[in-house]
Amino acid sequence: MERVLDWTDRAARGQPVRTPFLDPRGKAIVESLVGQGGEIQPFFDGGYEGAERCRCLIAPWWISPKEEAFGLSFLSVRTGRRSGHLRHPDVLGALLGLGIKREMIGDILISQDSQEGCFVIVAHEIADFVVLHLDRIGSESVSLELCDRDDLVVPERRVEQWTVTVASLRVDALVSSVFRLSRAKASEAIRSGKCRVNWQVTEDPSRTLGEGDTVSLRGWGRFRVDAVEGKTKKGRFRVRVEQPR
């Protein structure tokens, strides 16, 4: 929030500000603090419609920013063998392993065809560095090249839904059930800062979750609490969860 207020102050003094990539929580903070309908407005672009992570341009309302103003670069990533398949955690891990901050990386679009590799949206400031230095992701050798926005292949969003039963709506209970971890391991992971609820780190295993909450656990993935469907005869909660496939 302090960063957003600083950005807004600079923009109000006539210096349009281009932010790093923001997750949905960061975007919501910008929208709430900068507001709508005032002299200063936030403009967002993540590279394609429906992008989760976006860069924001905070500028006077009368500006109509062009695509170039958001500083996005698009990378096509191909594996070294036809059978190679890239996973989102591996791609992100390889990028972070180069010393790049997460806020400089946008969405990672994994092709549903294992032979198609993936596309990565990054800040323009680091694009050449990534192309030069990223040559391996996990056990796969890769080649990268810059491409155009129109070359992006956005995969169809696929999710899997199922119902779990838990003793409570605590985050450690849901994490344990969804990722099939022991309650102790789930609590330990949360206390060590590996868990995010609605893109904000939580270290409290007892935090209560509600419908619409998104939970991610580093190294395991992400799920969304789609609905709380009531209780069983034994008093356990029936929770419908949704997880990307």
N, C-alpha and C positions, 0 to 999 in steps of 0.2 A: 504494500500500500504506500509505503514511503517513496518507493521508486516511481510509482504512478503519479503521485503528487508532484514529484520533482519534474517528471516529463511534462505534466500539464502546465506547470509554472514556466518551463522553458518555451513551450508552444505558445503560451499567452504573451510571451515577450517577442514573438515573431520568429521563433526558431522551431519549425516543424520537427518532430521527433519520430524516428523510426525505431521501434522496439525490437528486442529479440523475439523469438518464437514464444507464444503464450499458449498454455494449455487452456481448456475450457474454464477452469477456475480463474486463471489470470485474466482471461478475456472478460469474464463477468465482473471482476474487480475494476478493470479499466472502464467498462460500460457504466458501472455504478458511480465511479468517482468523476469521470470526465463528463458523463451525462449525455443527453440527447437534446438537441434544440438550442444549445448555447452557442457562444462565439467559437468555442473550440470543440472539435468533433473527432471521434475515433473512426478510422477506416481500417478494415481488416482484409487480409488476403493470405490464404494458405496454399495457393497454387491451383486449386480446383474446388468446385462447389462441394460443400460438405466436409471440407478439411477439418480435422480435429485441432491441429496446431497451426496457429496463424501468426504472422507478424502484423503489427499495428502501426499505422501512421497517425500520430496525433497532430492535428493541424487546424487552421481556421476553417470554418464551415464552408466557405466559398471555394475552397480548393477541390478540384476533381482529379485526384491522383491517378497517374497512369500506372500500368502494371510494373514498370521499371522502378517506380518509386519505393516499392516494398522490398527490393533487394533479394529476390528469390532466384536460386539457381536449381536446375533439375539435372539429376545424374541418372544415367542408365547403367545398371550393374549386371554383368553377365558372368556366369560361372565358367570355369575352365573345362568342364566336361558336360556332355549332354544330360547326364543323369543327375547333375548337381541340383540340389534344392536348398534355397536359403530360408532361414527362419528369422522372424522379426527380432527376437532377443539377440541372436548372433550378429545380425547386421548392426543393431544399435550398440552392442558391446564392442564390435570392431571399431566403430567410429569413436566411441568414448575412449577406447584404448589408444587412440592417436593423440589424446590430450584435449580433445574438443569438448567444450561445455555442452550440456544437453540443450540449453536455450538457443544454440546455433543450429539445431537440427529440427526439421519439420517432420511431416509424416513420412513413413516408410511404407511403400505400397508393394506388397508381396504378390507376385503373379500366381494365379491359381494353376497355371501350367508350370510344372517344375523346370521346364526347359527355358522359361522366359526370364528368369532372374528376378530383378525388382527395380523399382525406381525410388530414389531418395531425394527429398526436397531439403535443401540446406540454404543457409545464409550465403549470399553472394560473396561475402568477405572471405569465406573459407573454401569455396568450391575448388579452386585450382590446387590448393593444398591437399584436399581429399583425393582428387584425381591422381595426384603425383605419388601419394604415400599409401593409399589403401590398395593392397594387392592380394589380401587374403581375408576371408571371413570364415571363422571356424576352421574346418579342415579343407575348405574349398579355396582354390586360387580364383581370383576374380579380375575382371577388367572393367574399367569405368570410362565413361565418356559423357561430356556435356550434351544435353539434348534440349529441345524446346518444350514449352508448356503443353503444346498441342500433341506432343509425342507420348504424354503420360497415359498409361493404361490403369484406370482405377478399378480394382477388383470389386466384384459384387459383394456386398456385405452379407456374410453368412454367420448365423448365430445358432446356437443349440440351447434349448430350454429344457429344464427338468426341475423336479421338486425334491427338496431335501427336508428332512425333519431334524430340528435342533432343539436343545433344551431351552435356549434363550436366543435373543436377537443380538447378543454381543458379537463384536467383530471377530473375536478369536473363535467363537463357536462356528460362525459361517465359514471362516477361512479354513478351519479344521475339516469341516464337512465337504466343502467344495473341492479343496485340493488334496483331500484324503491324507491329512497330516494328523499326528497325535495332537491333542489339545495343548500339551506342554510345548511341543515344537512350534505350533502356531503362535502361542503367546510369546515365546522367545524371539521369533522372527519379528513380531510386531514391536516388542520392546527395543529391538536393535535398530529400528527405523526403516525396516524393509517394506512396510505396509503404507499405502496411501488410500485415503477415503476421499472421494471427489477431488482427486489430484493434490491432496494436502497430506503430508506425512502425519501419521498418528502413531504414538507410542503407547497408547492406552488400550490394552486388550479388552477392557470392559466397556468400551464405547458402544453405544446402541446404534444399530443400523435401522434404516427405514426404507420404504419403497422408493425406488429411483436412485439410491446410493450406488456409486461405482467404487469397487474395491480392487486394488491391484497389489500383488505381492511379488517383489523382485525375484526373478528366477522361476516363477510359477505361472504368472499370467494375470488375467483380469476377469472379473465377473460383475454383473449388475443385479441388484435386488429388484426383480421385476414386480413381484407381488407377495404380500403376506396373506396366505389363503386360510388362515384360521389355526385351530389347534386340534390335535388328535385326542382320542379318548384318554390318553395318558398325560395330557397336558403339554405335549411338545408342539412347537410351532411348525407349521407347514409353510415353507418358503419356496416360491418359484424363482429360480435364478436363470440368468441369461449369460452365455459366454461365447465370445467369438470362436469360430471354428478355424 
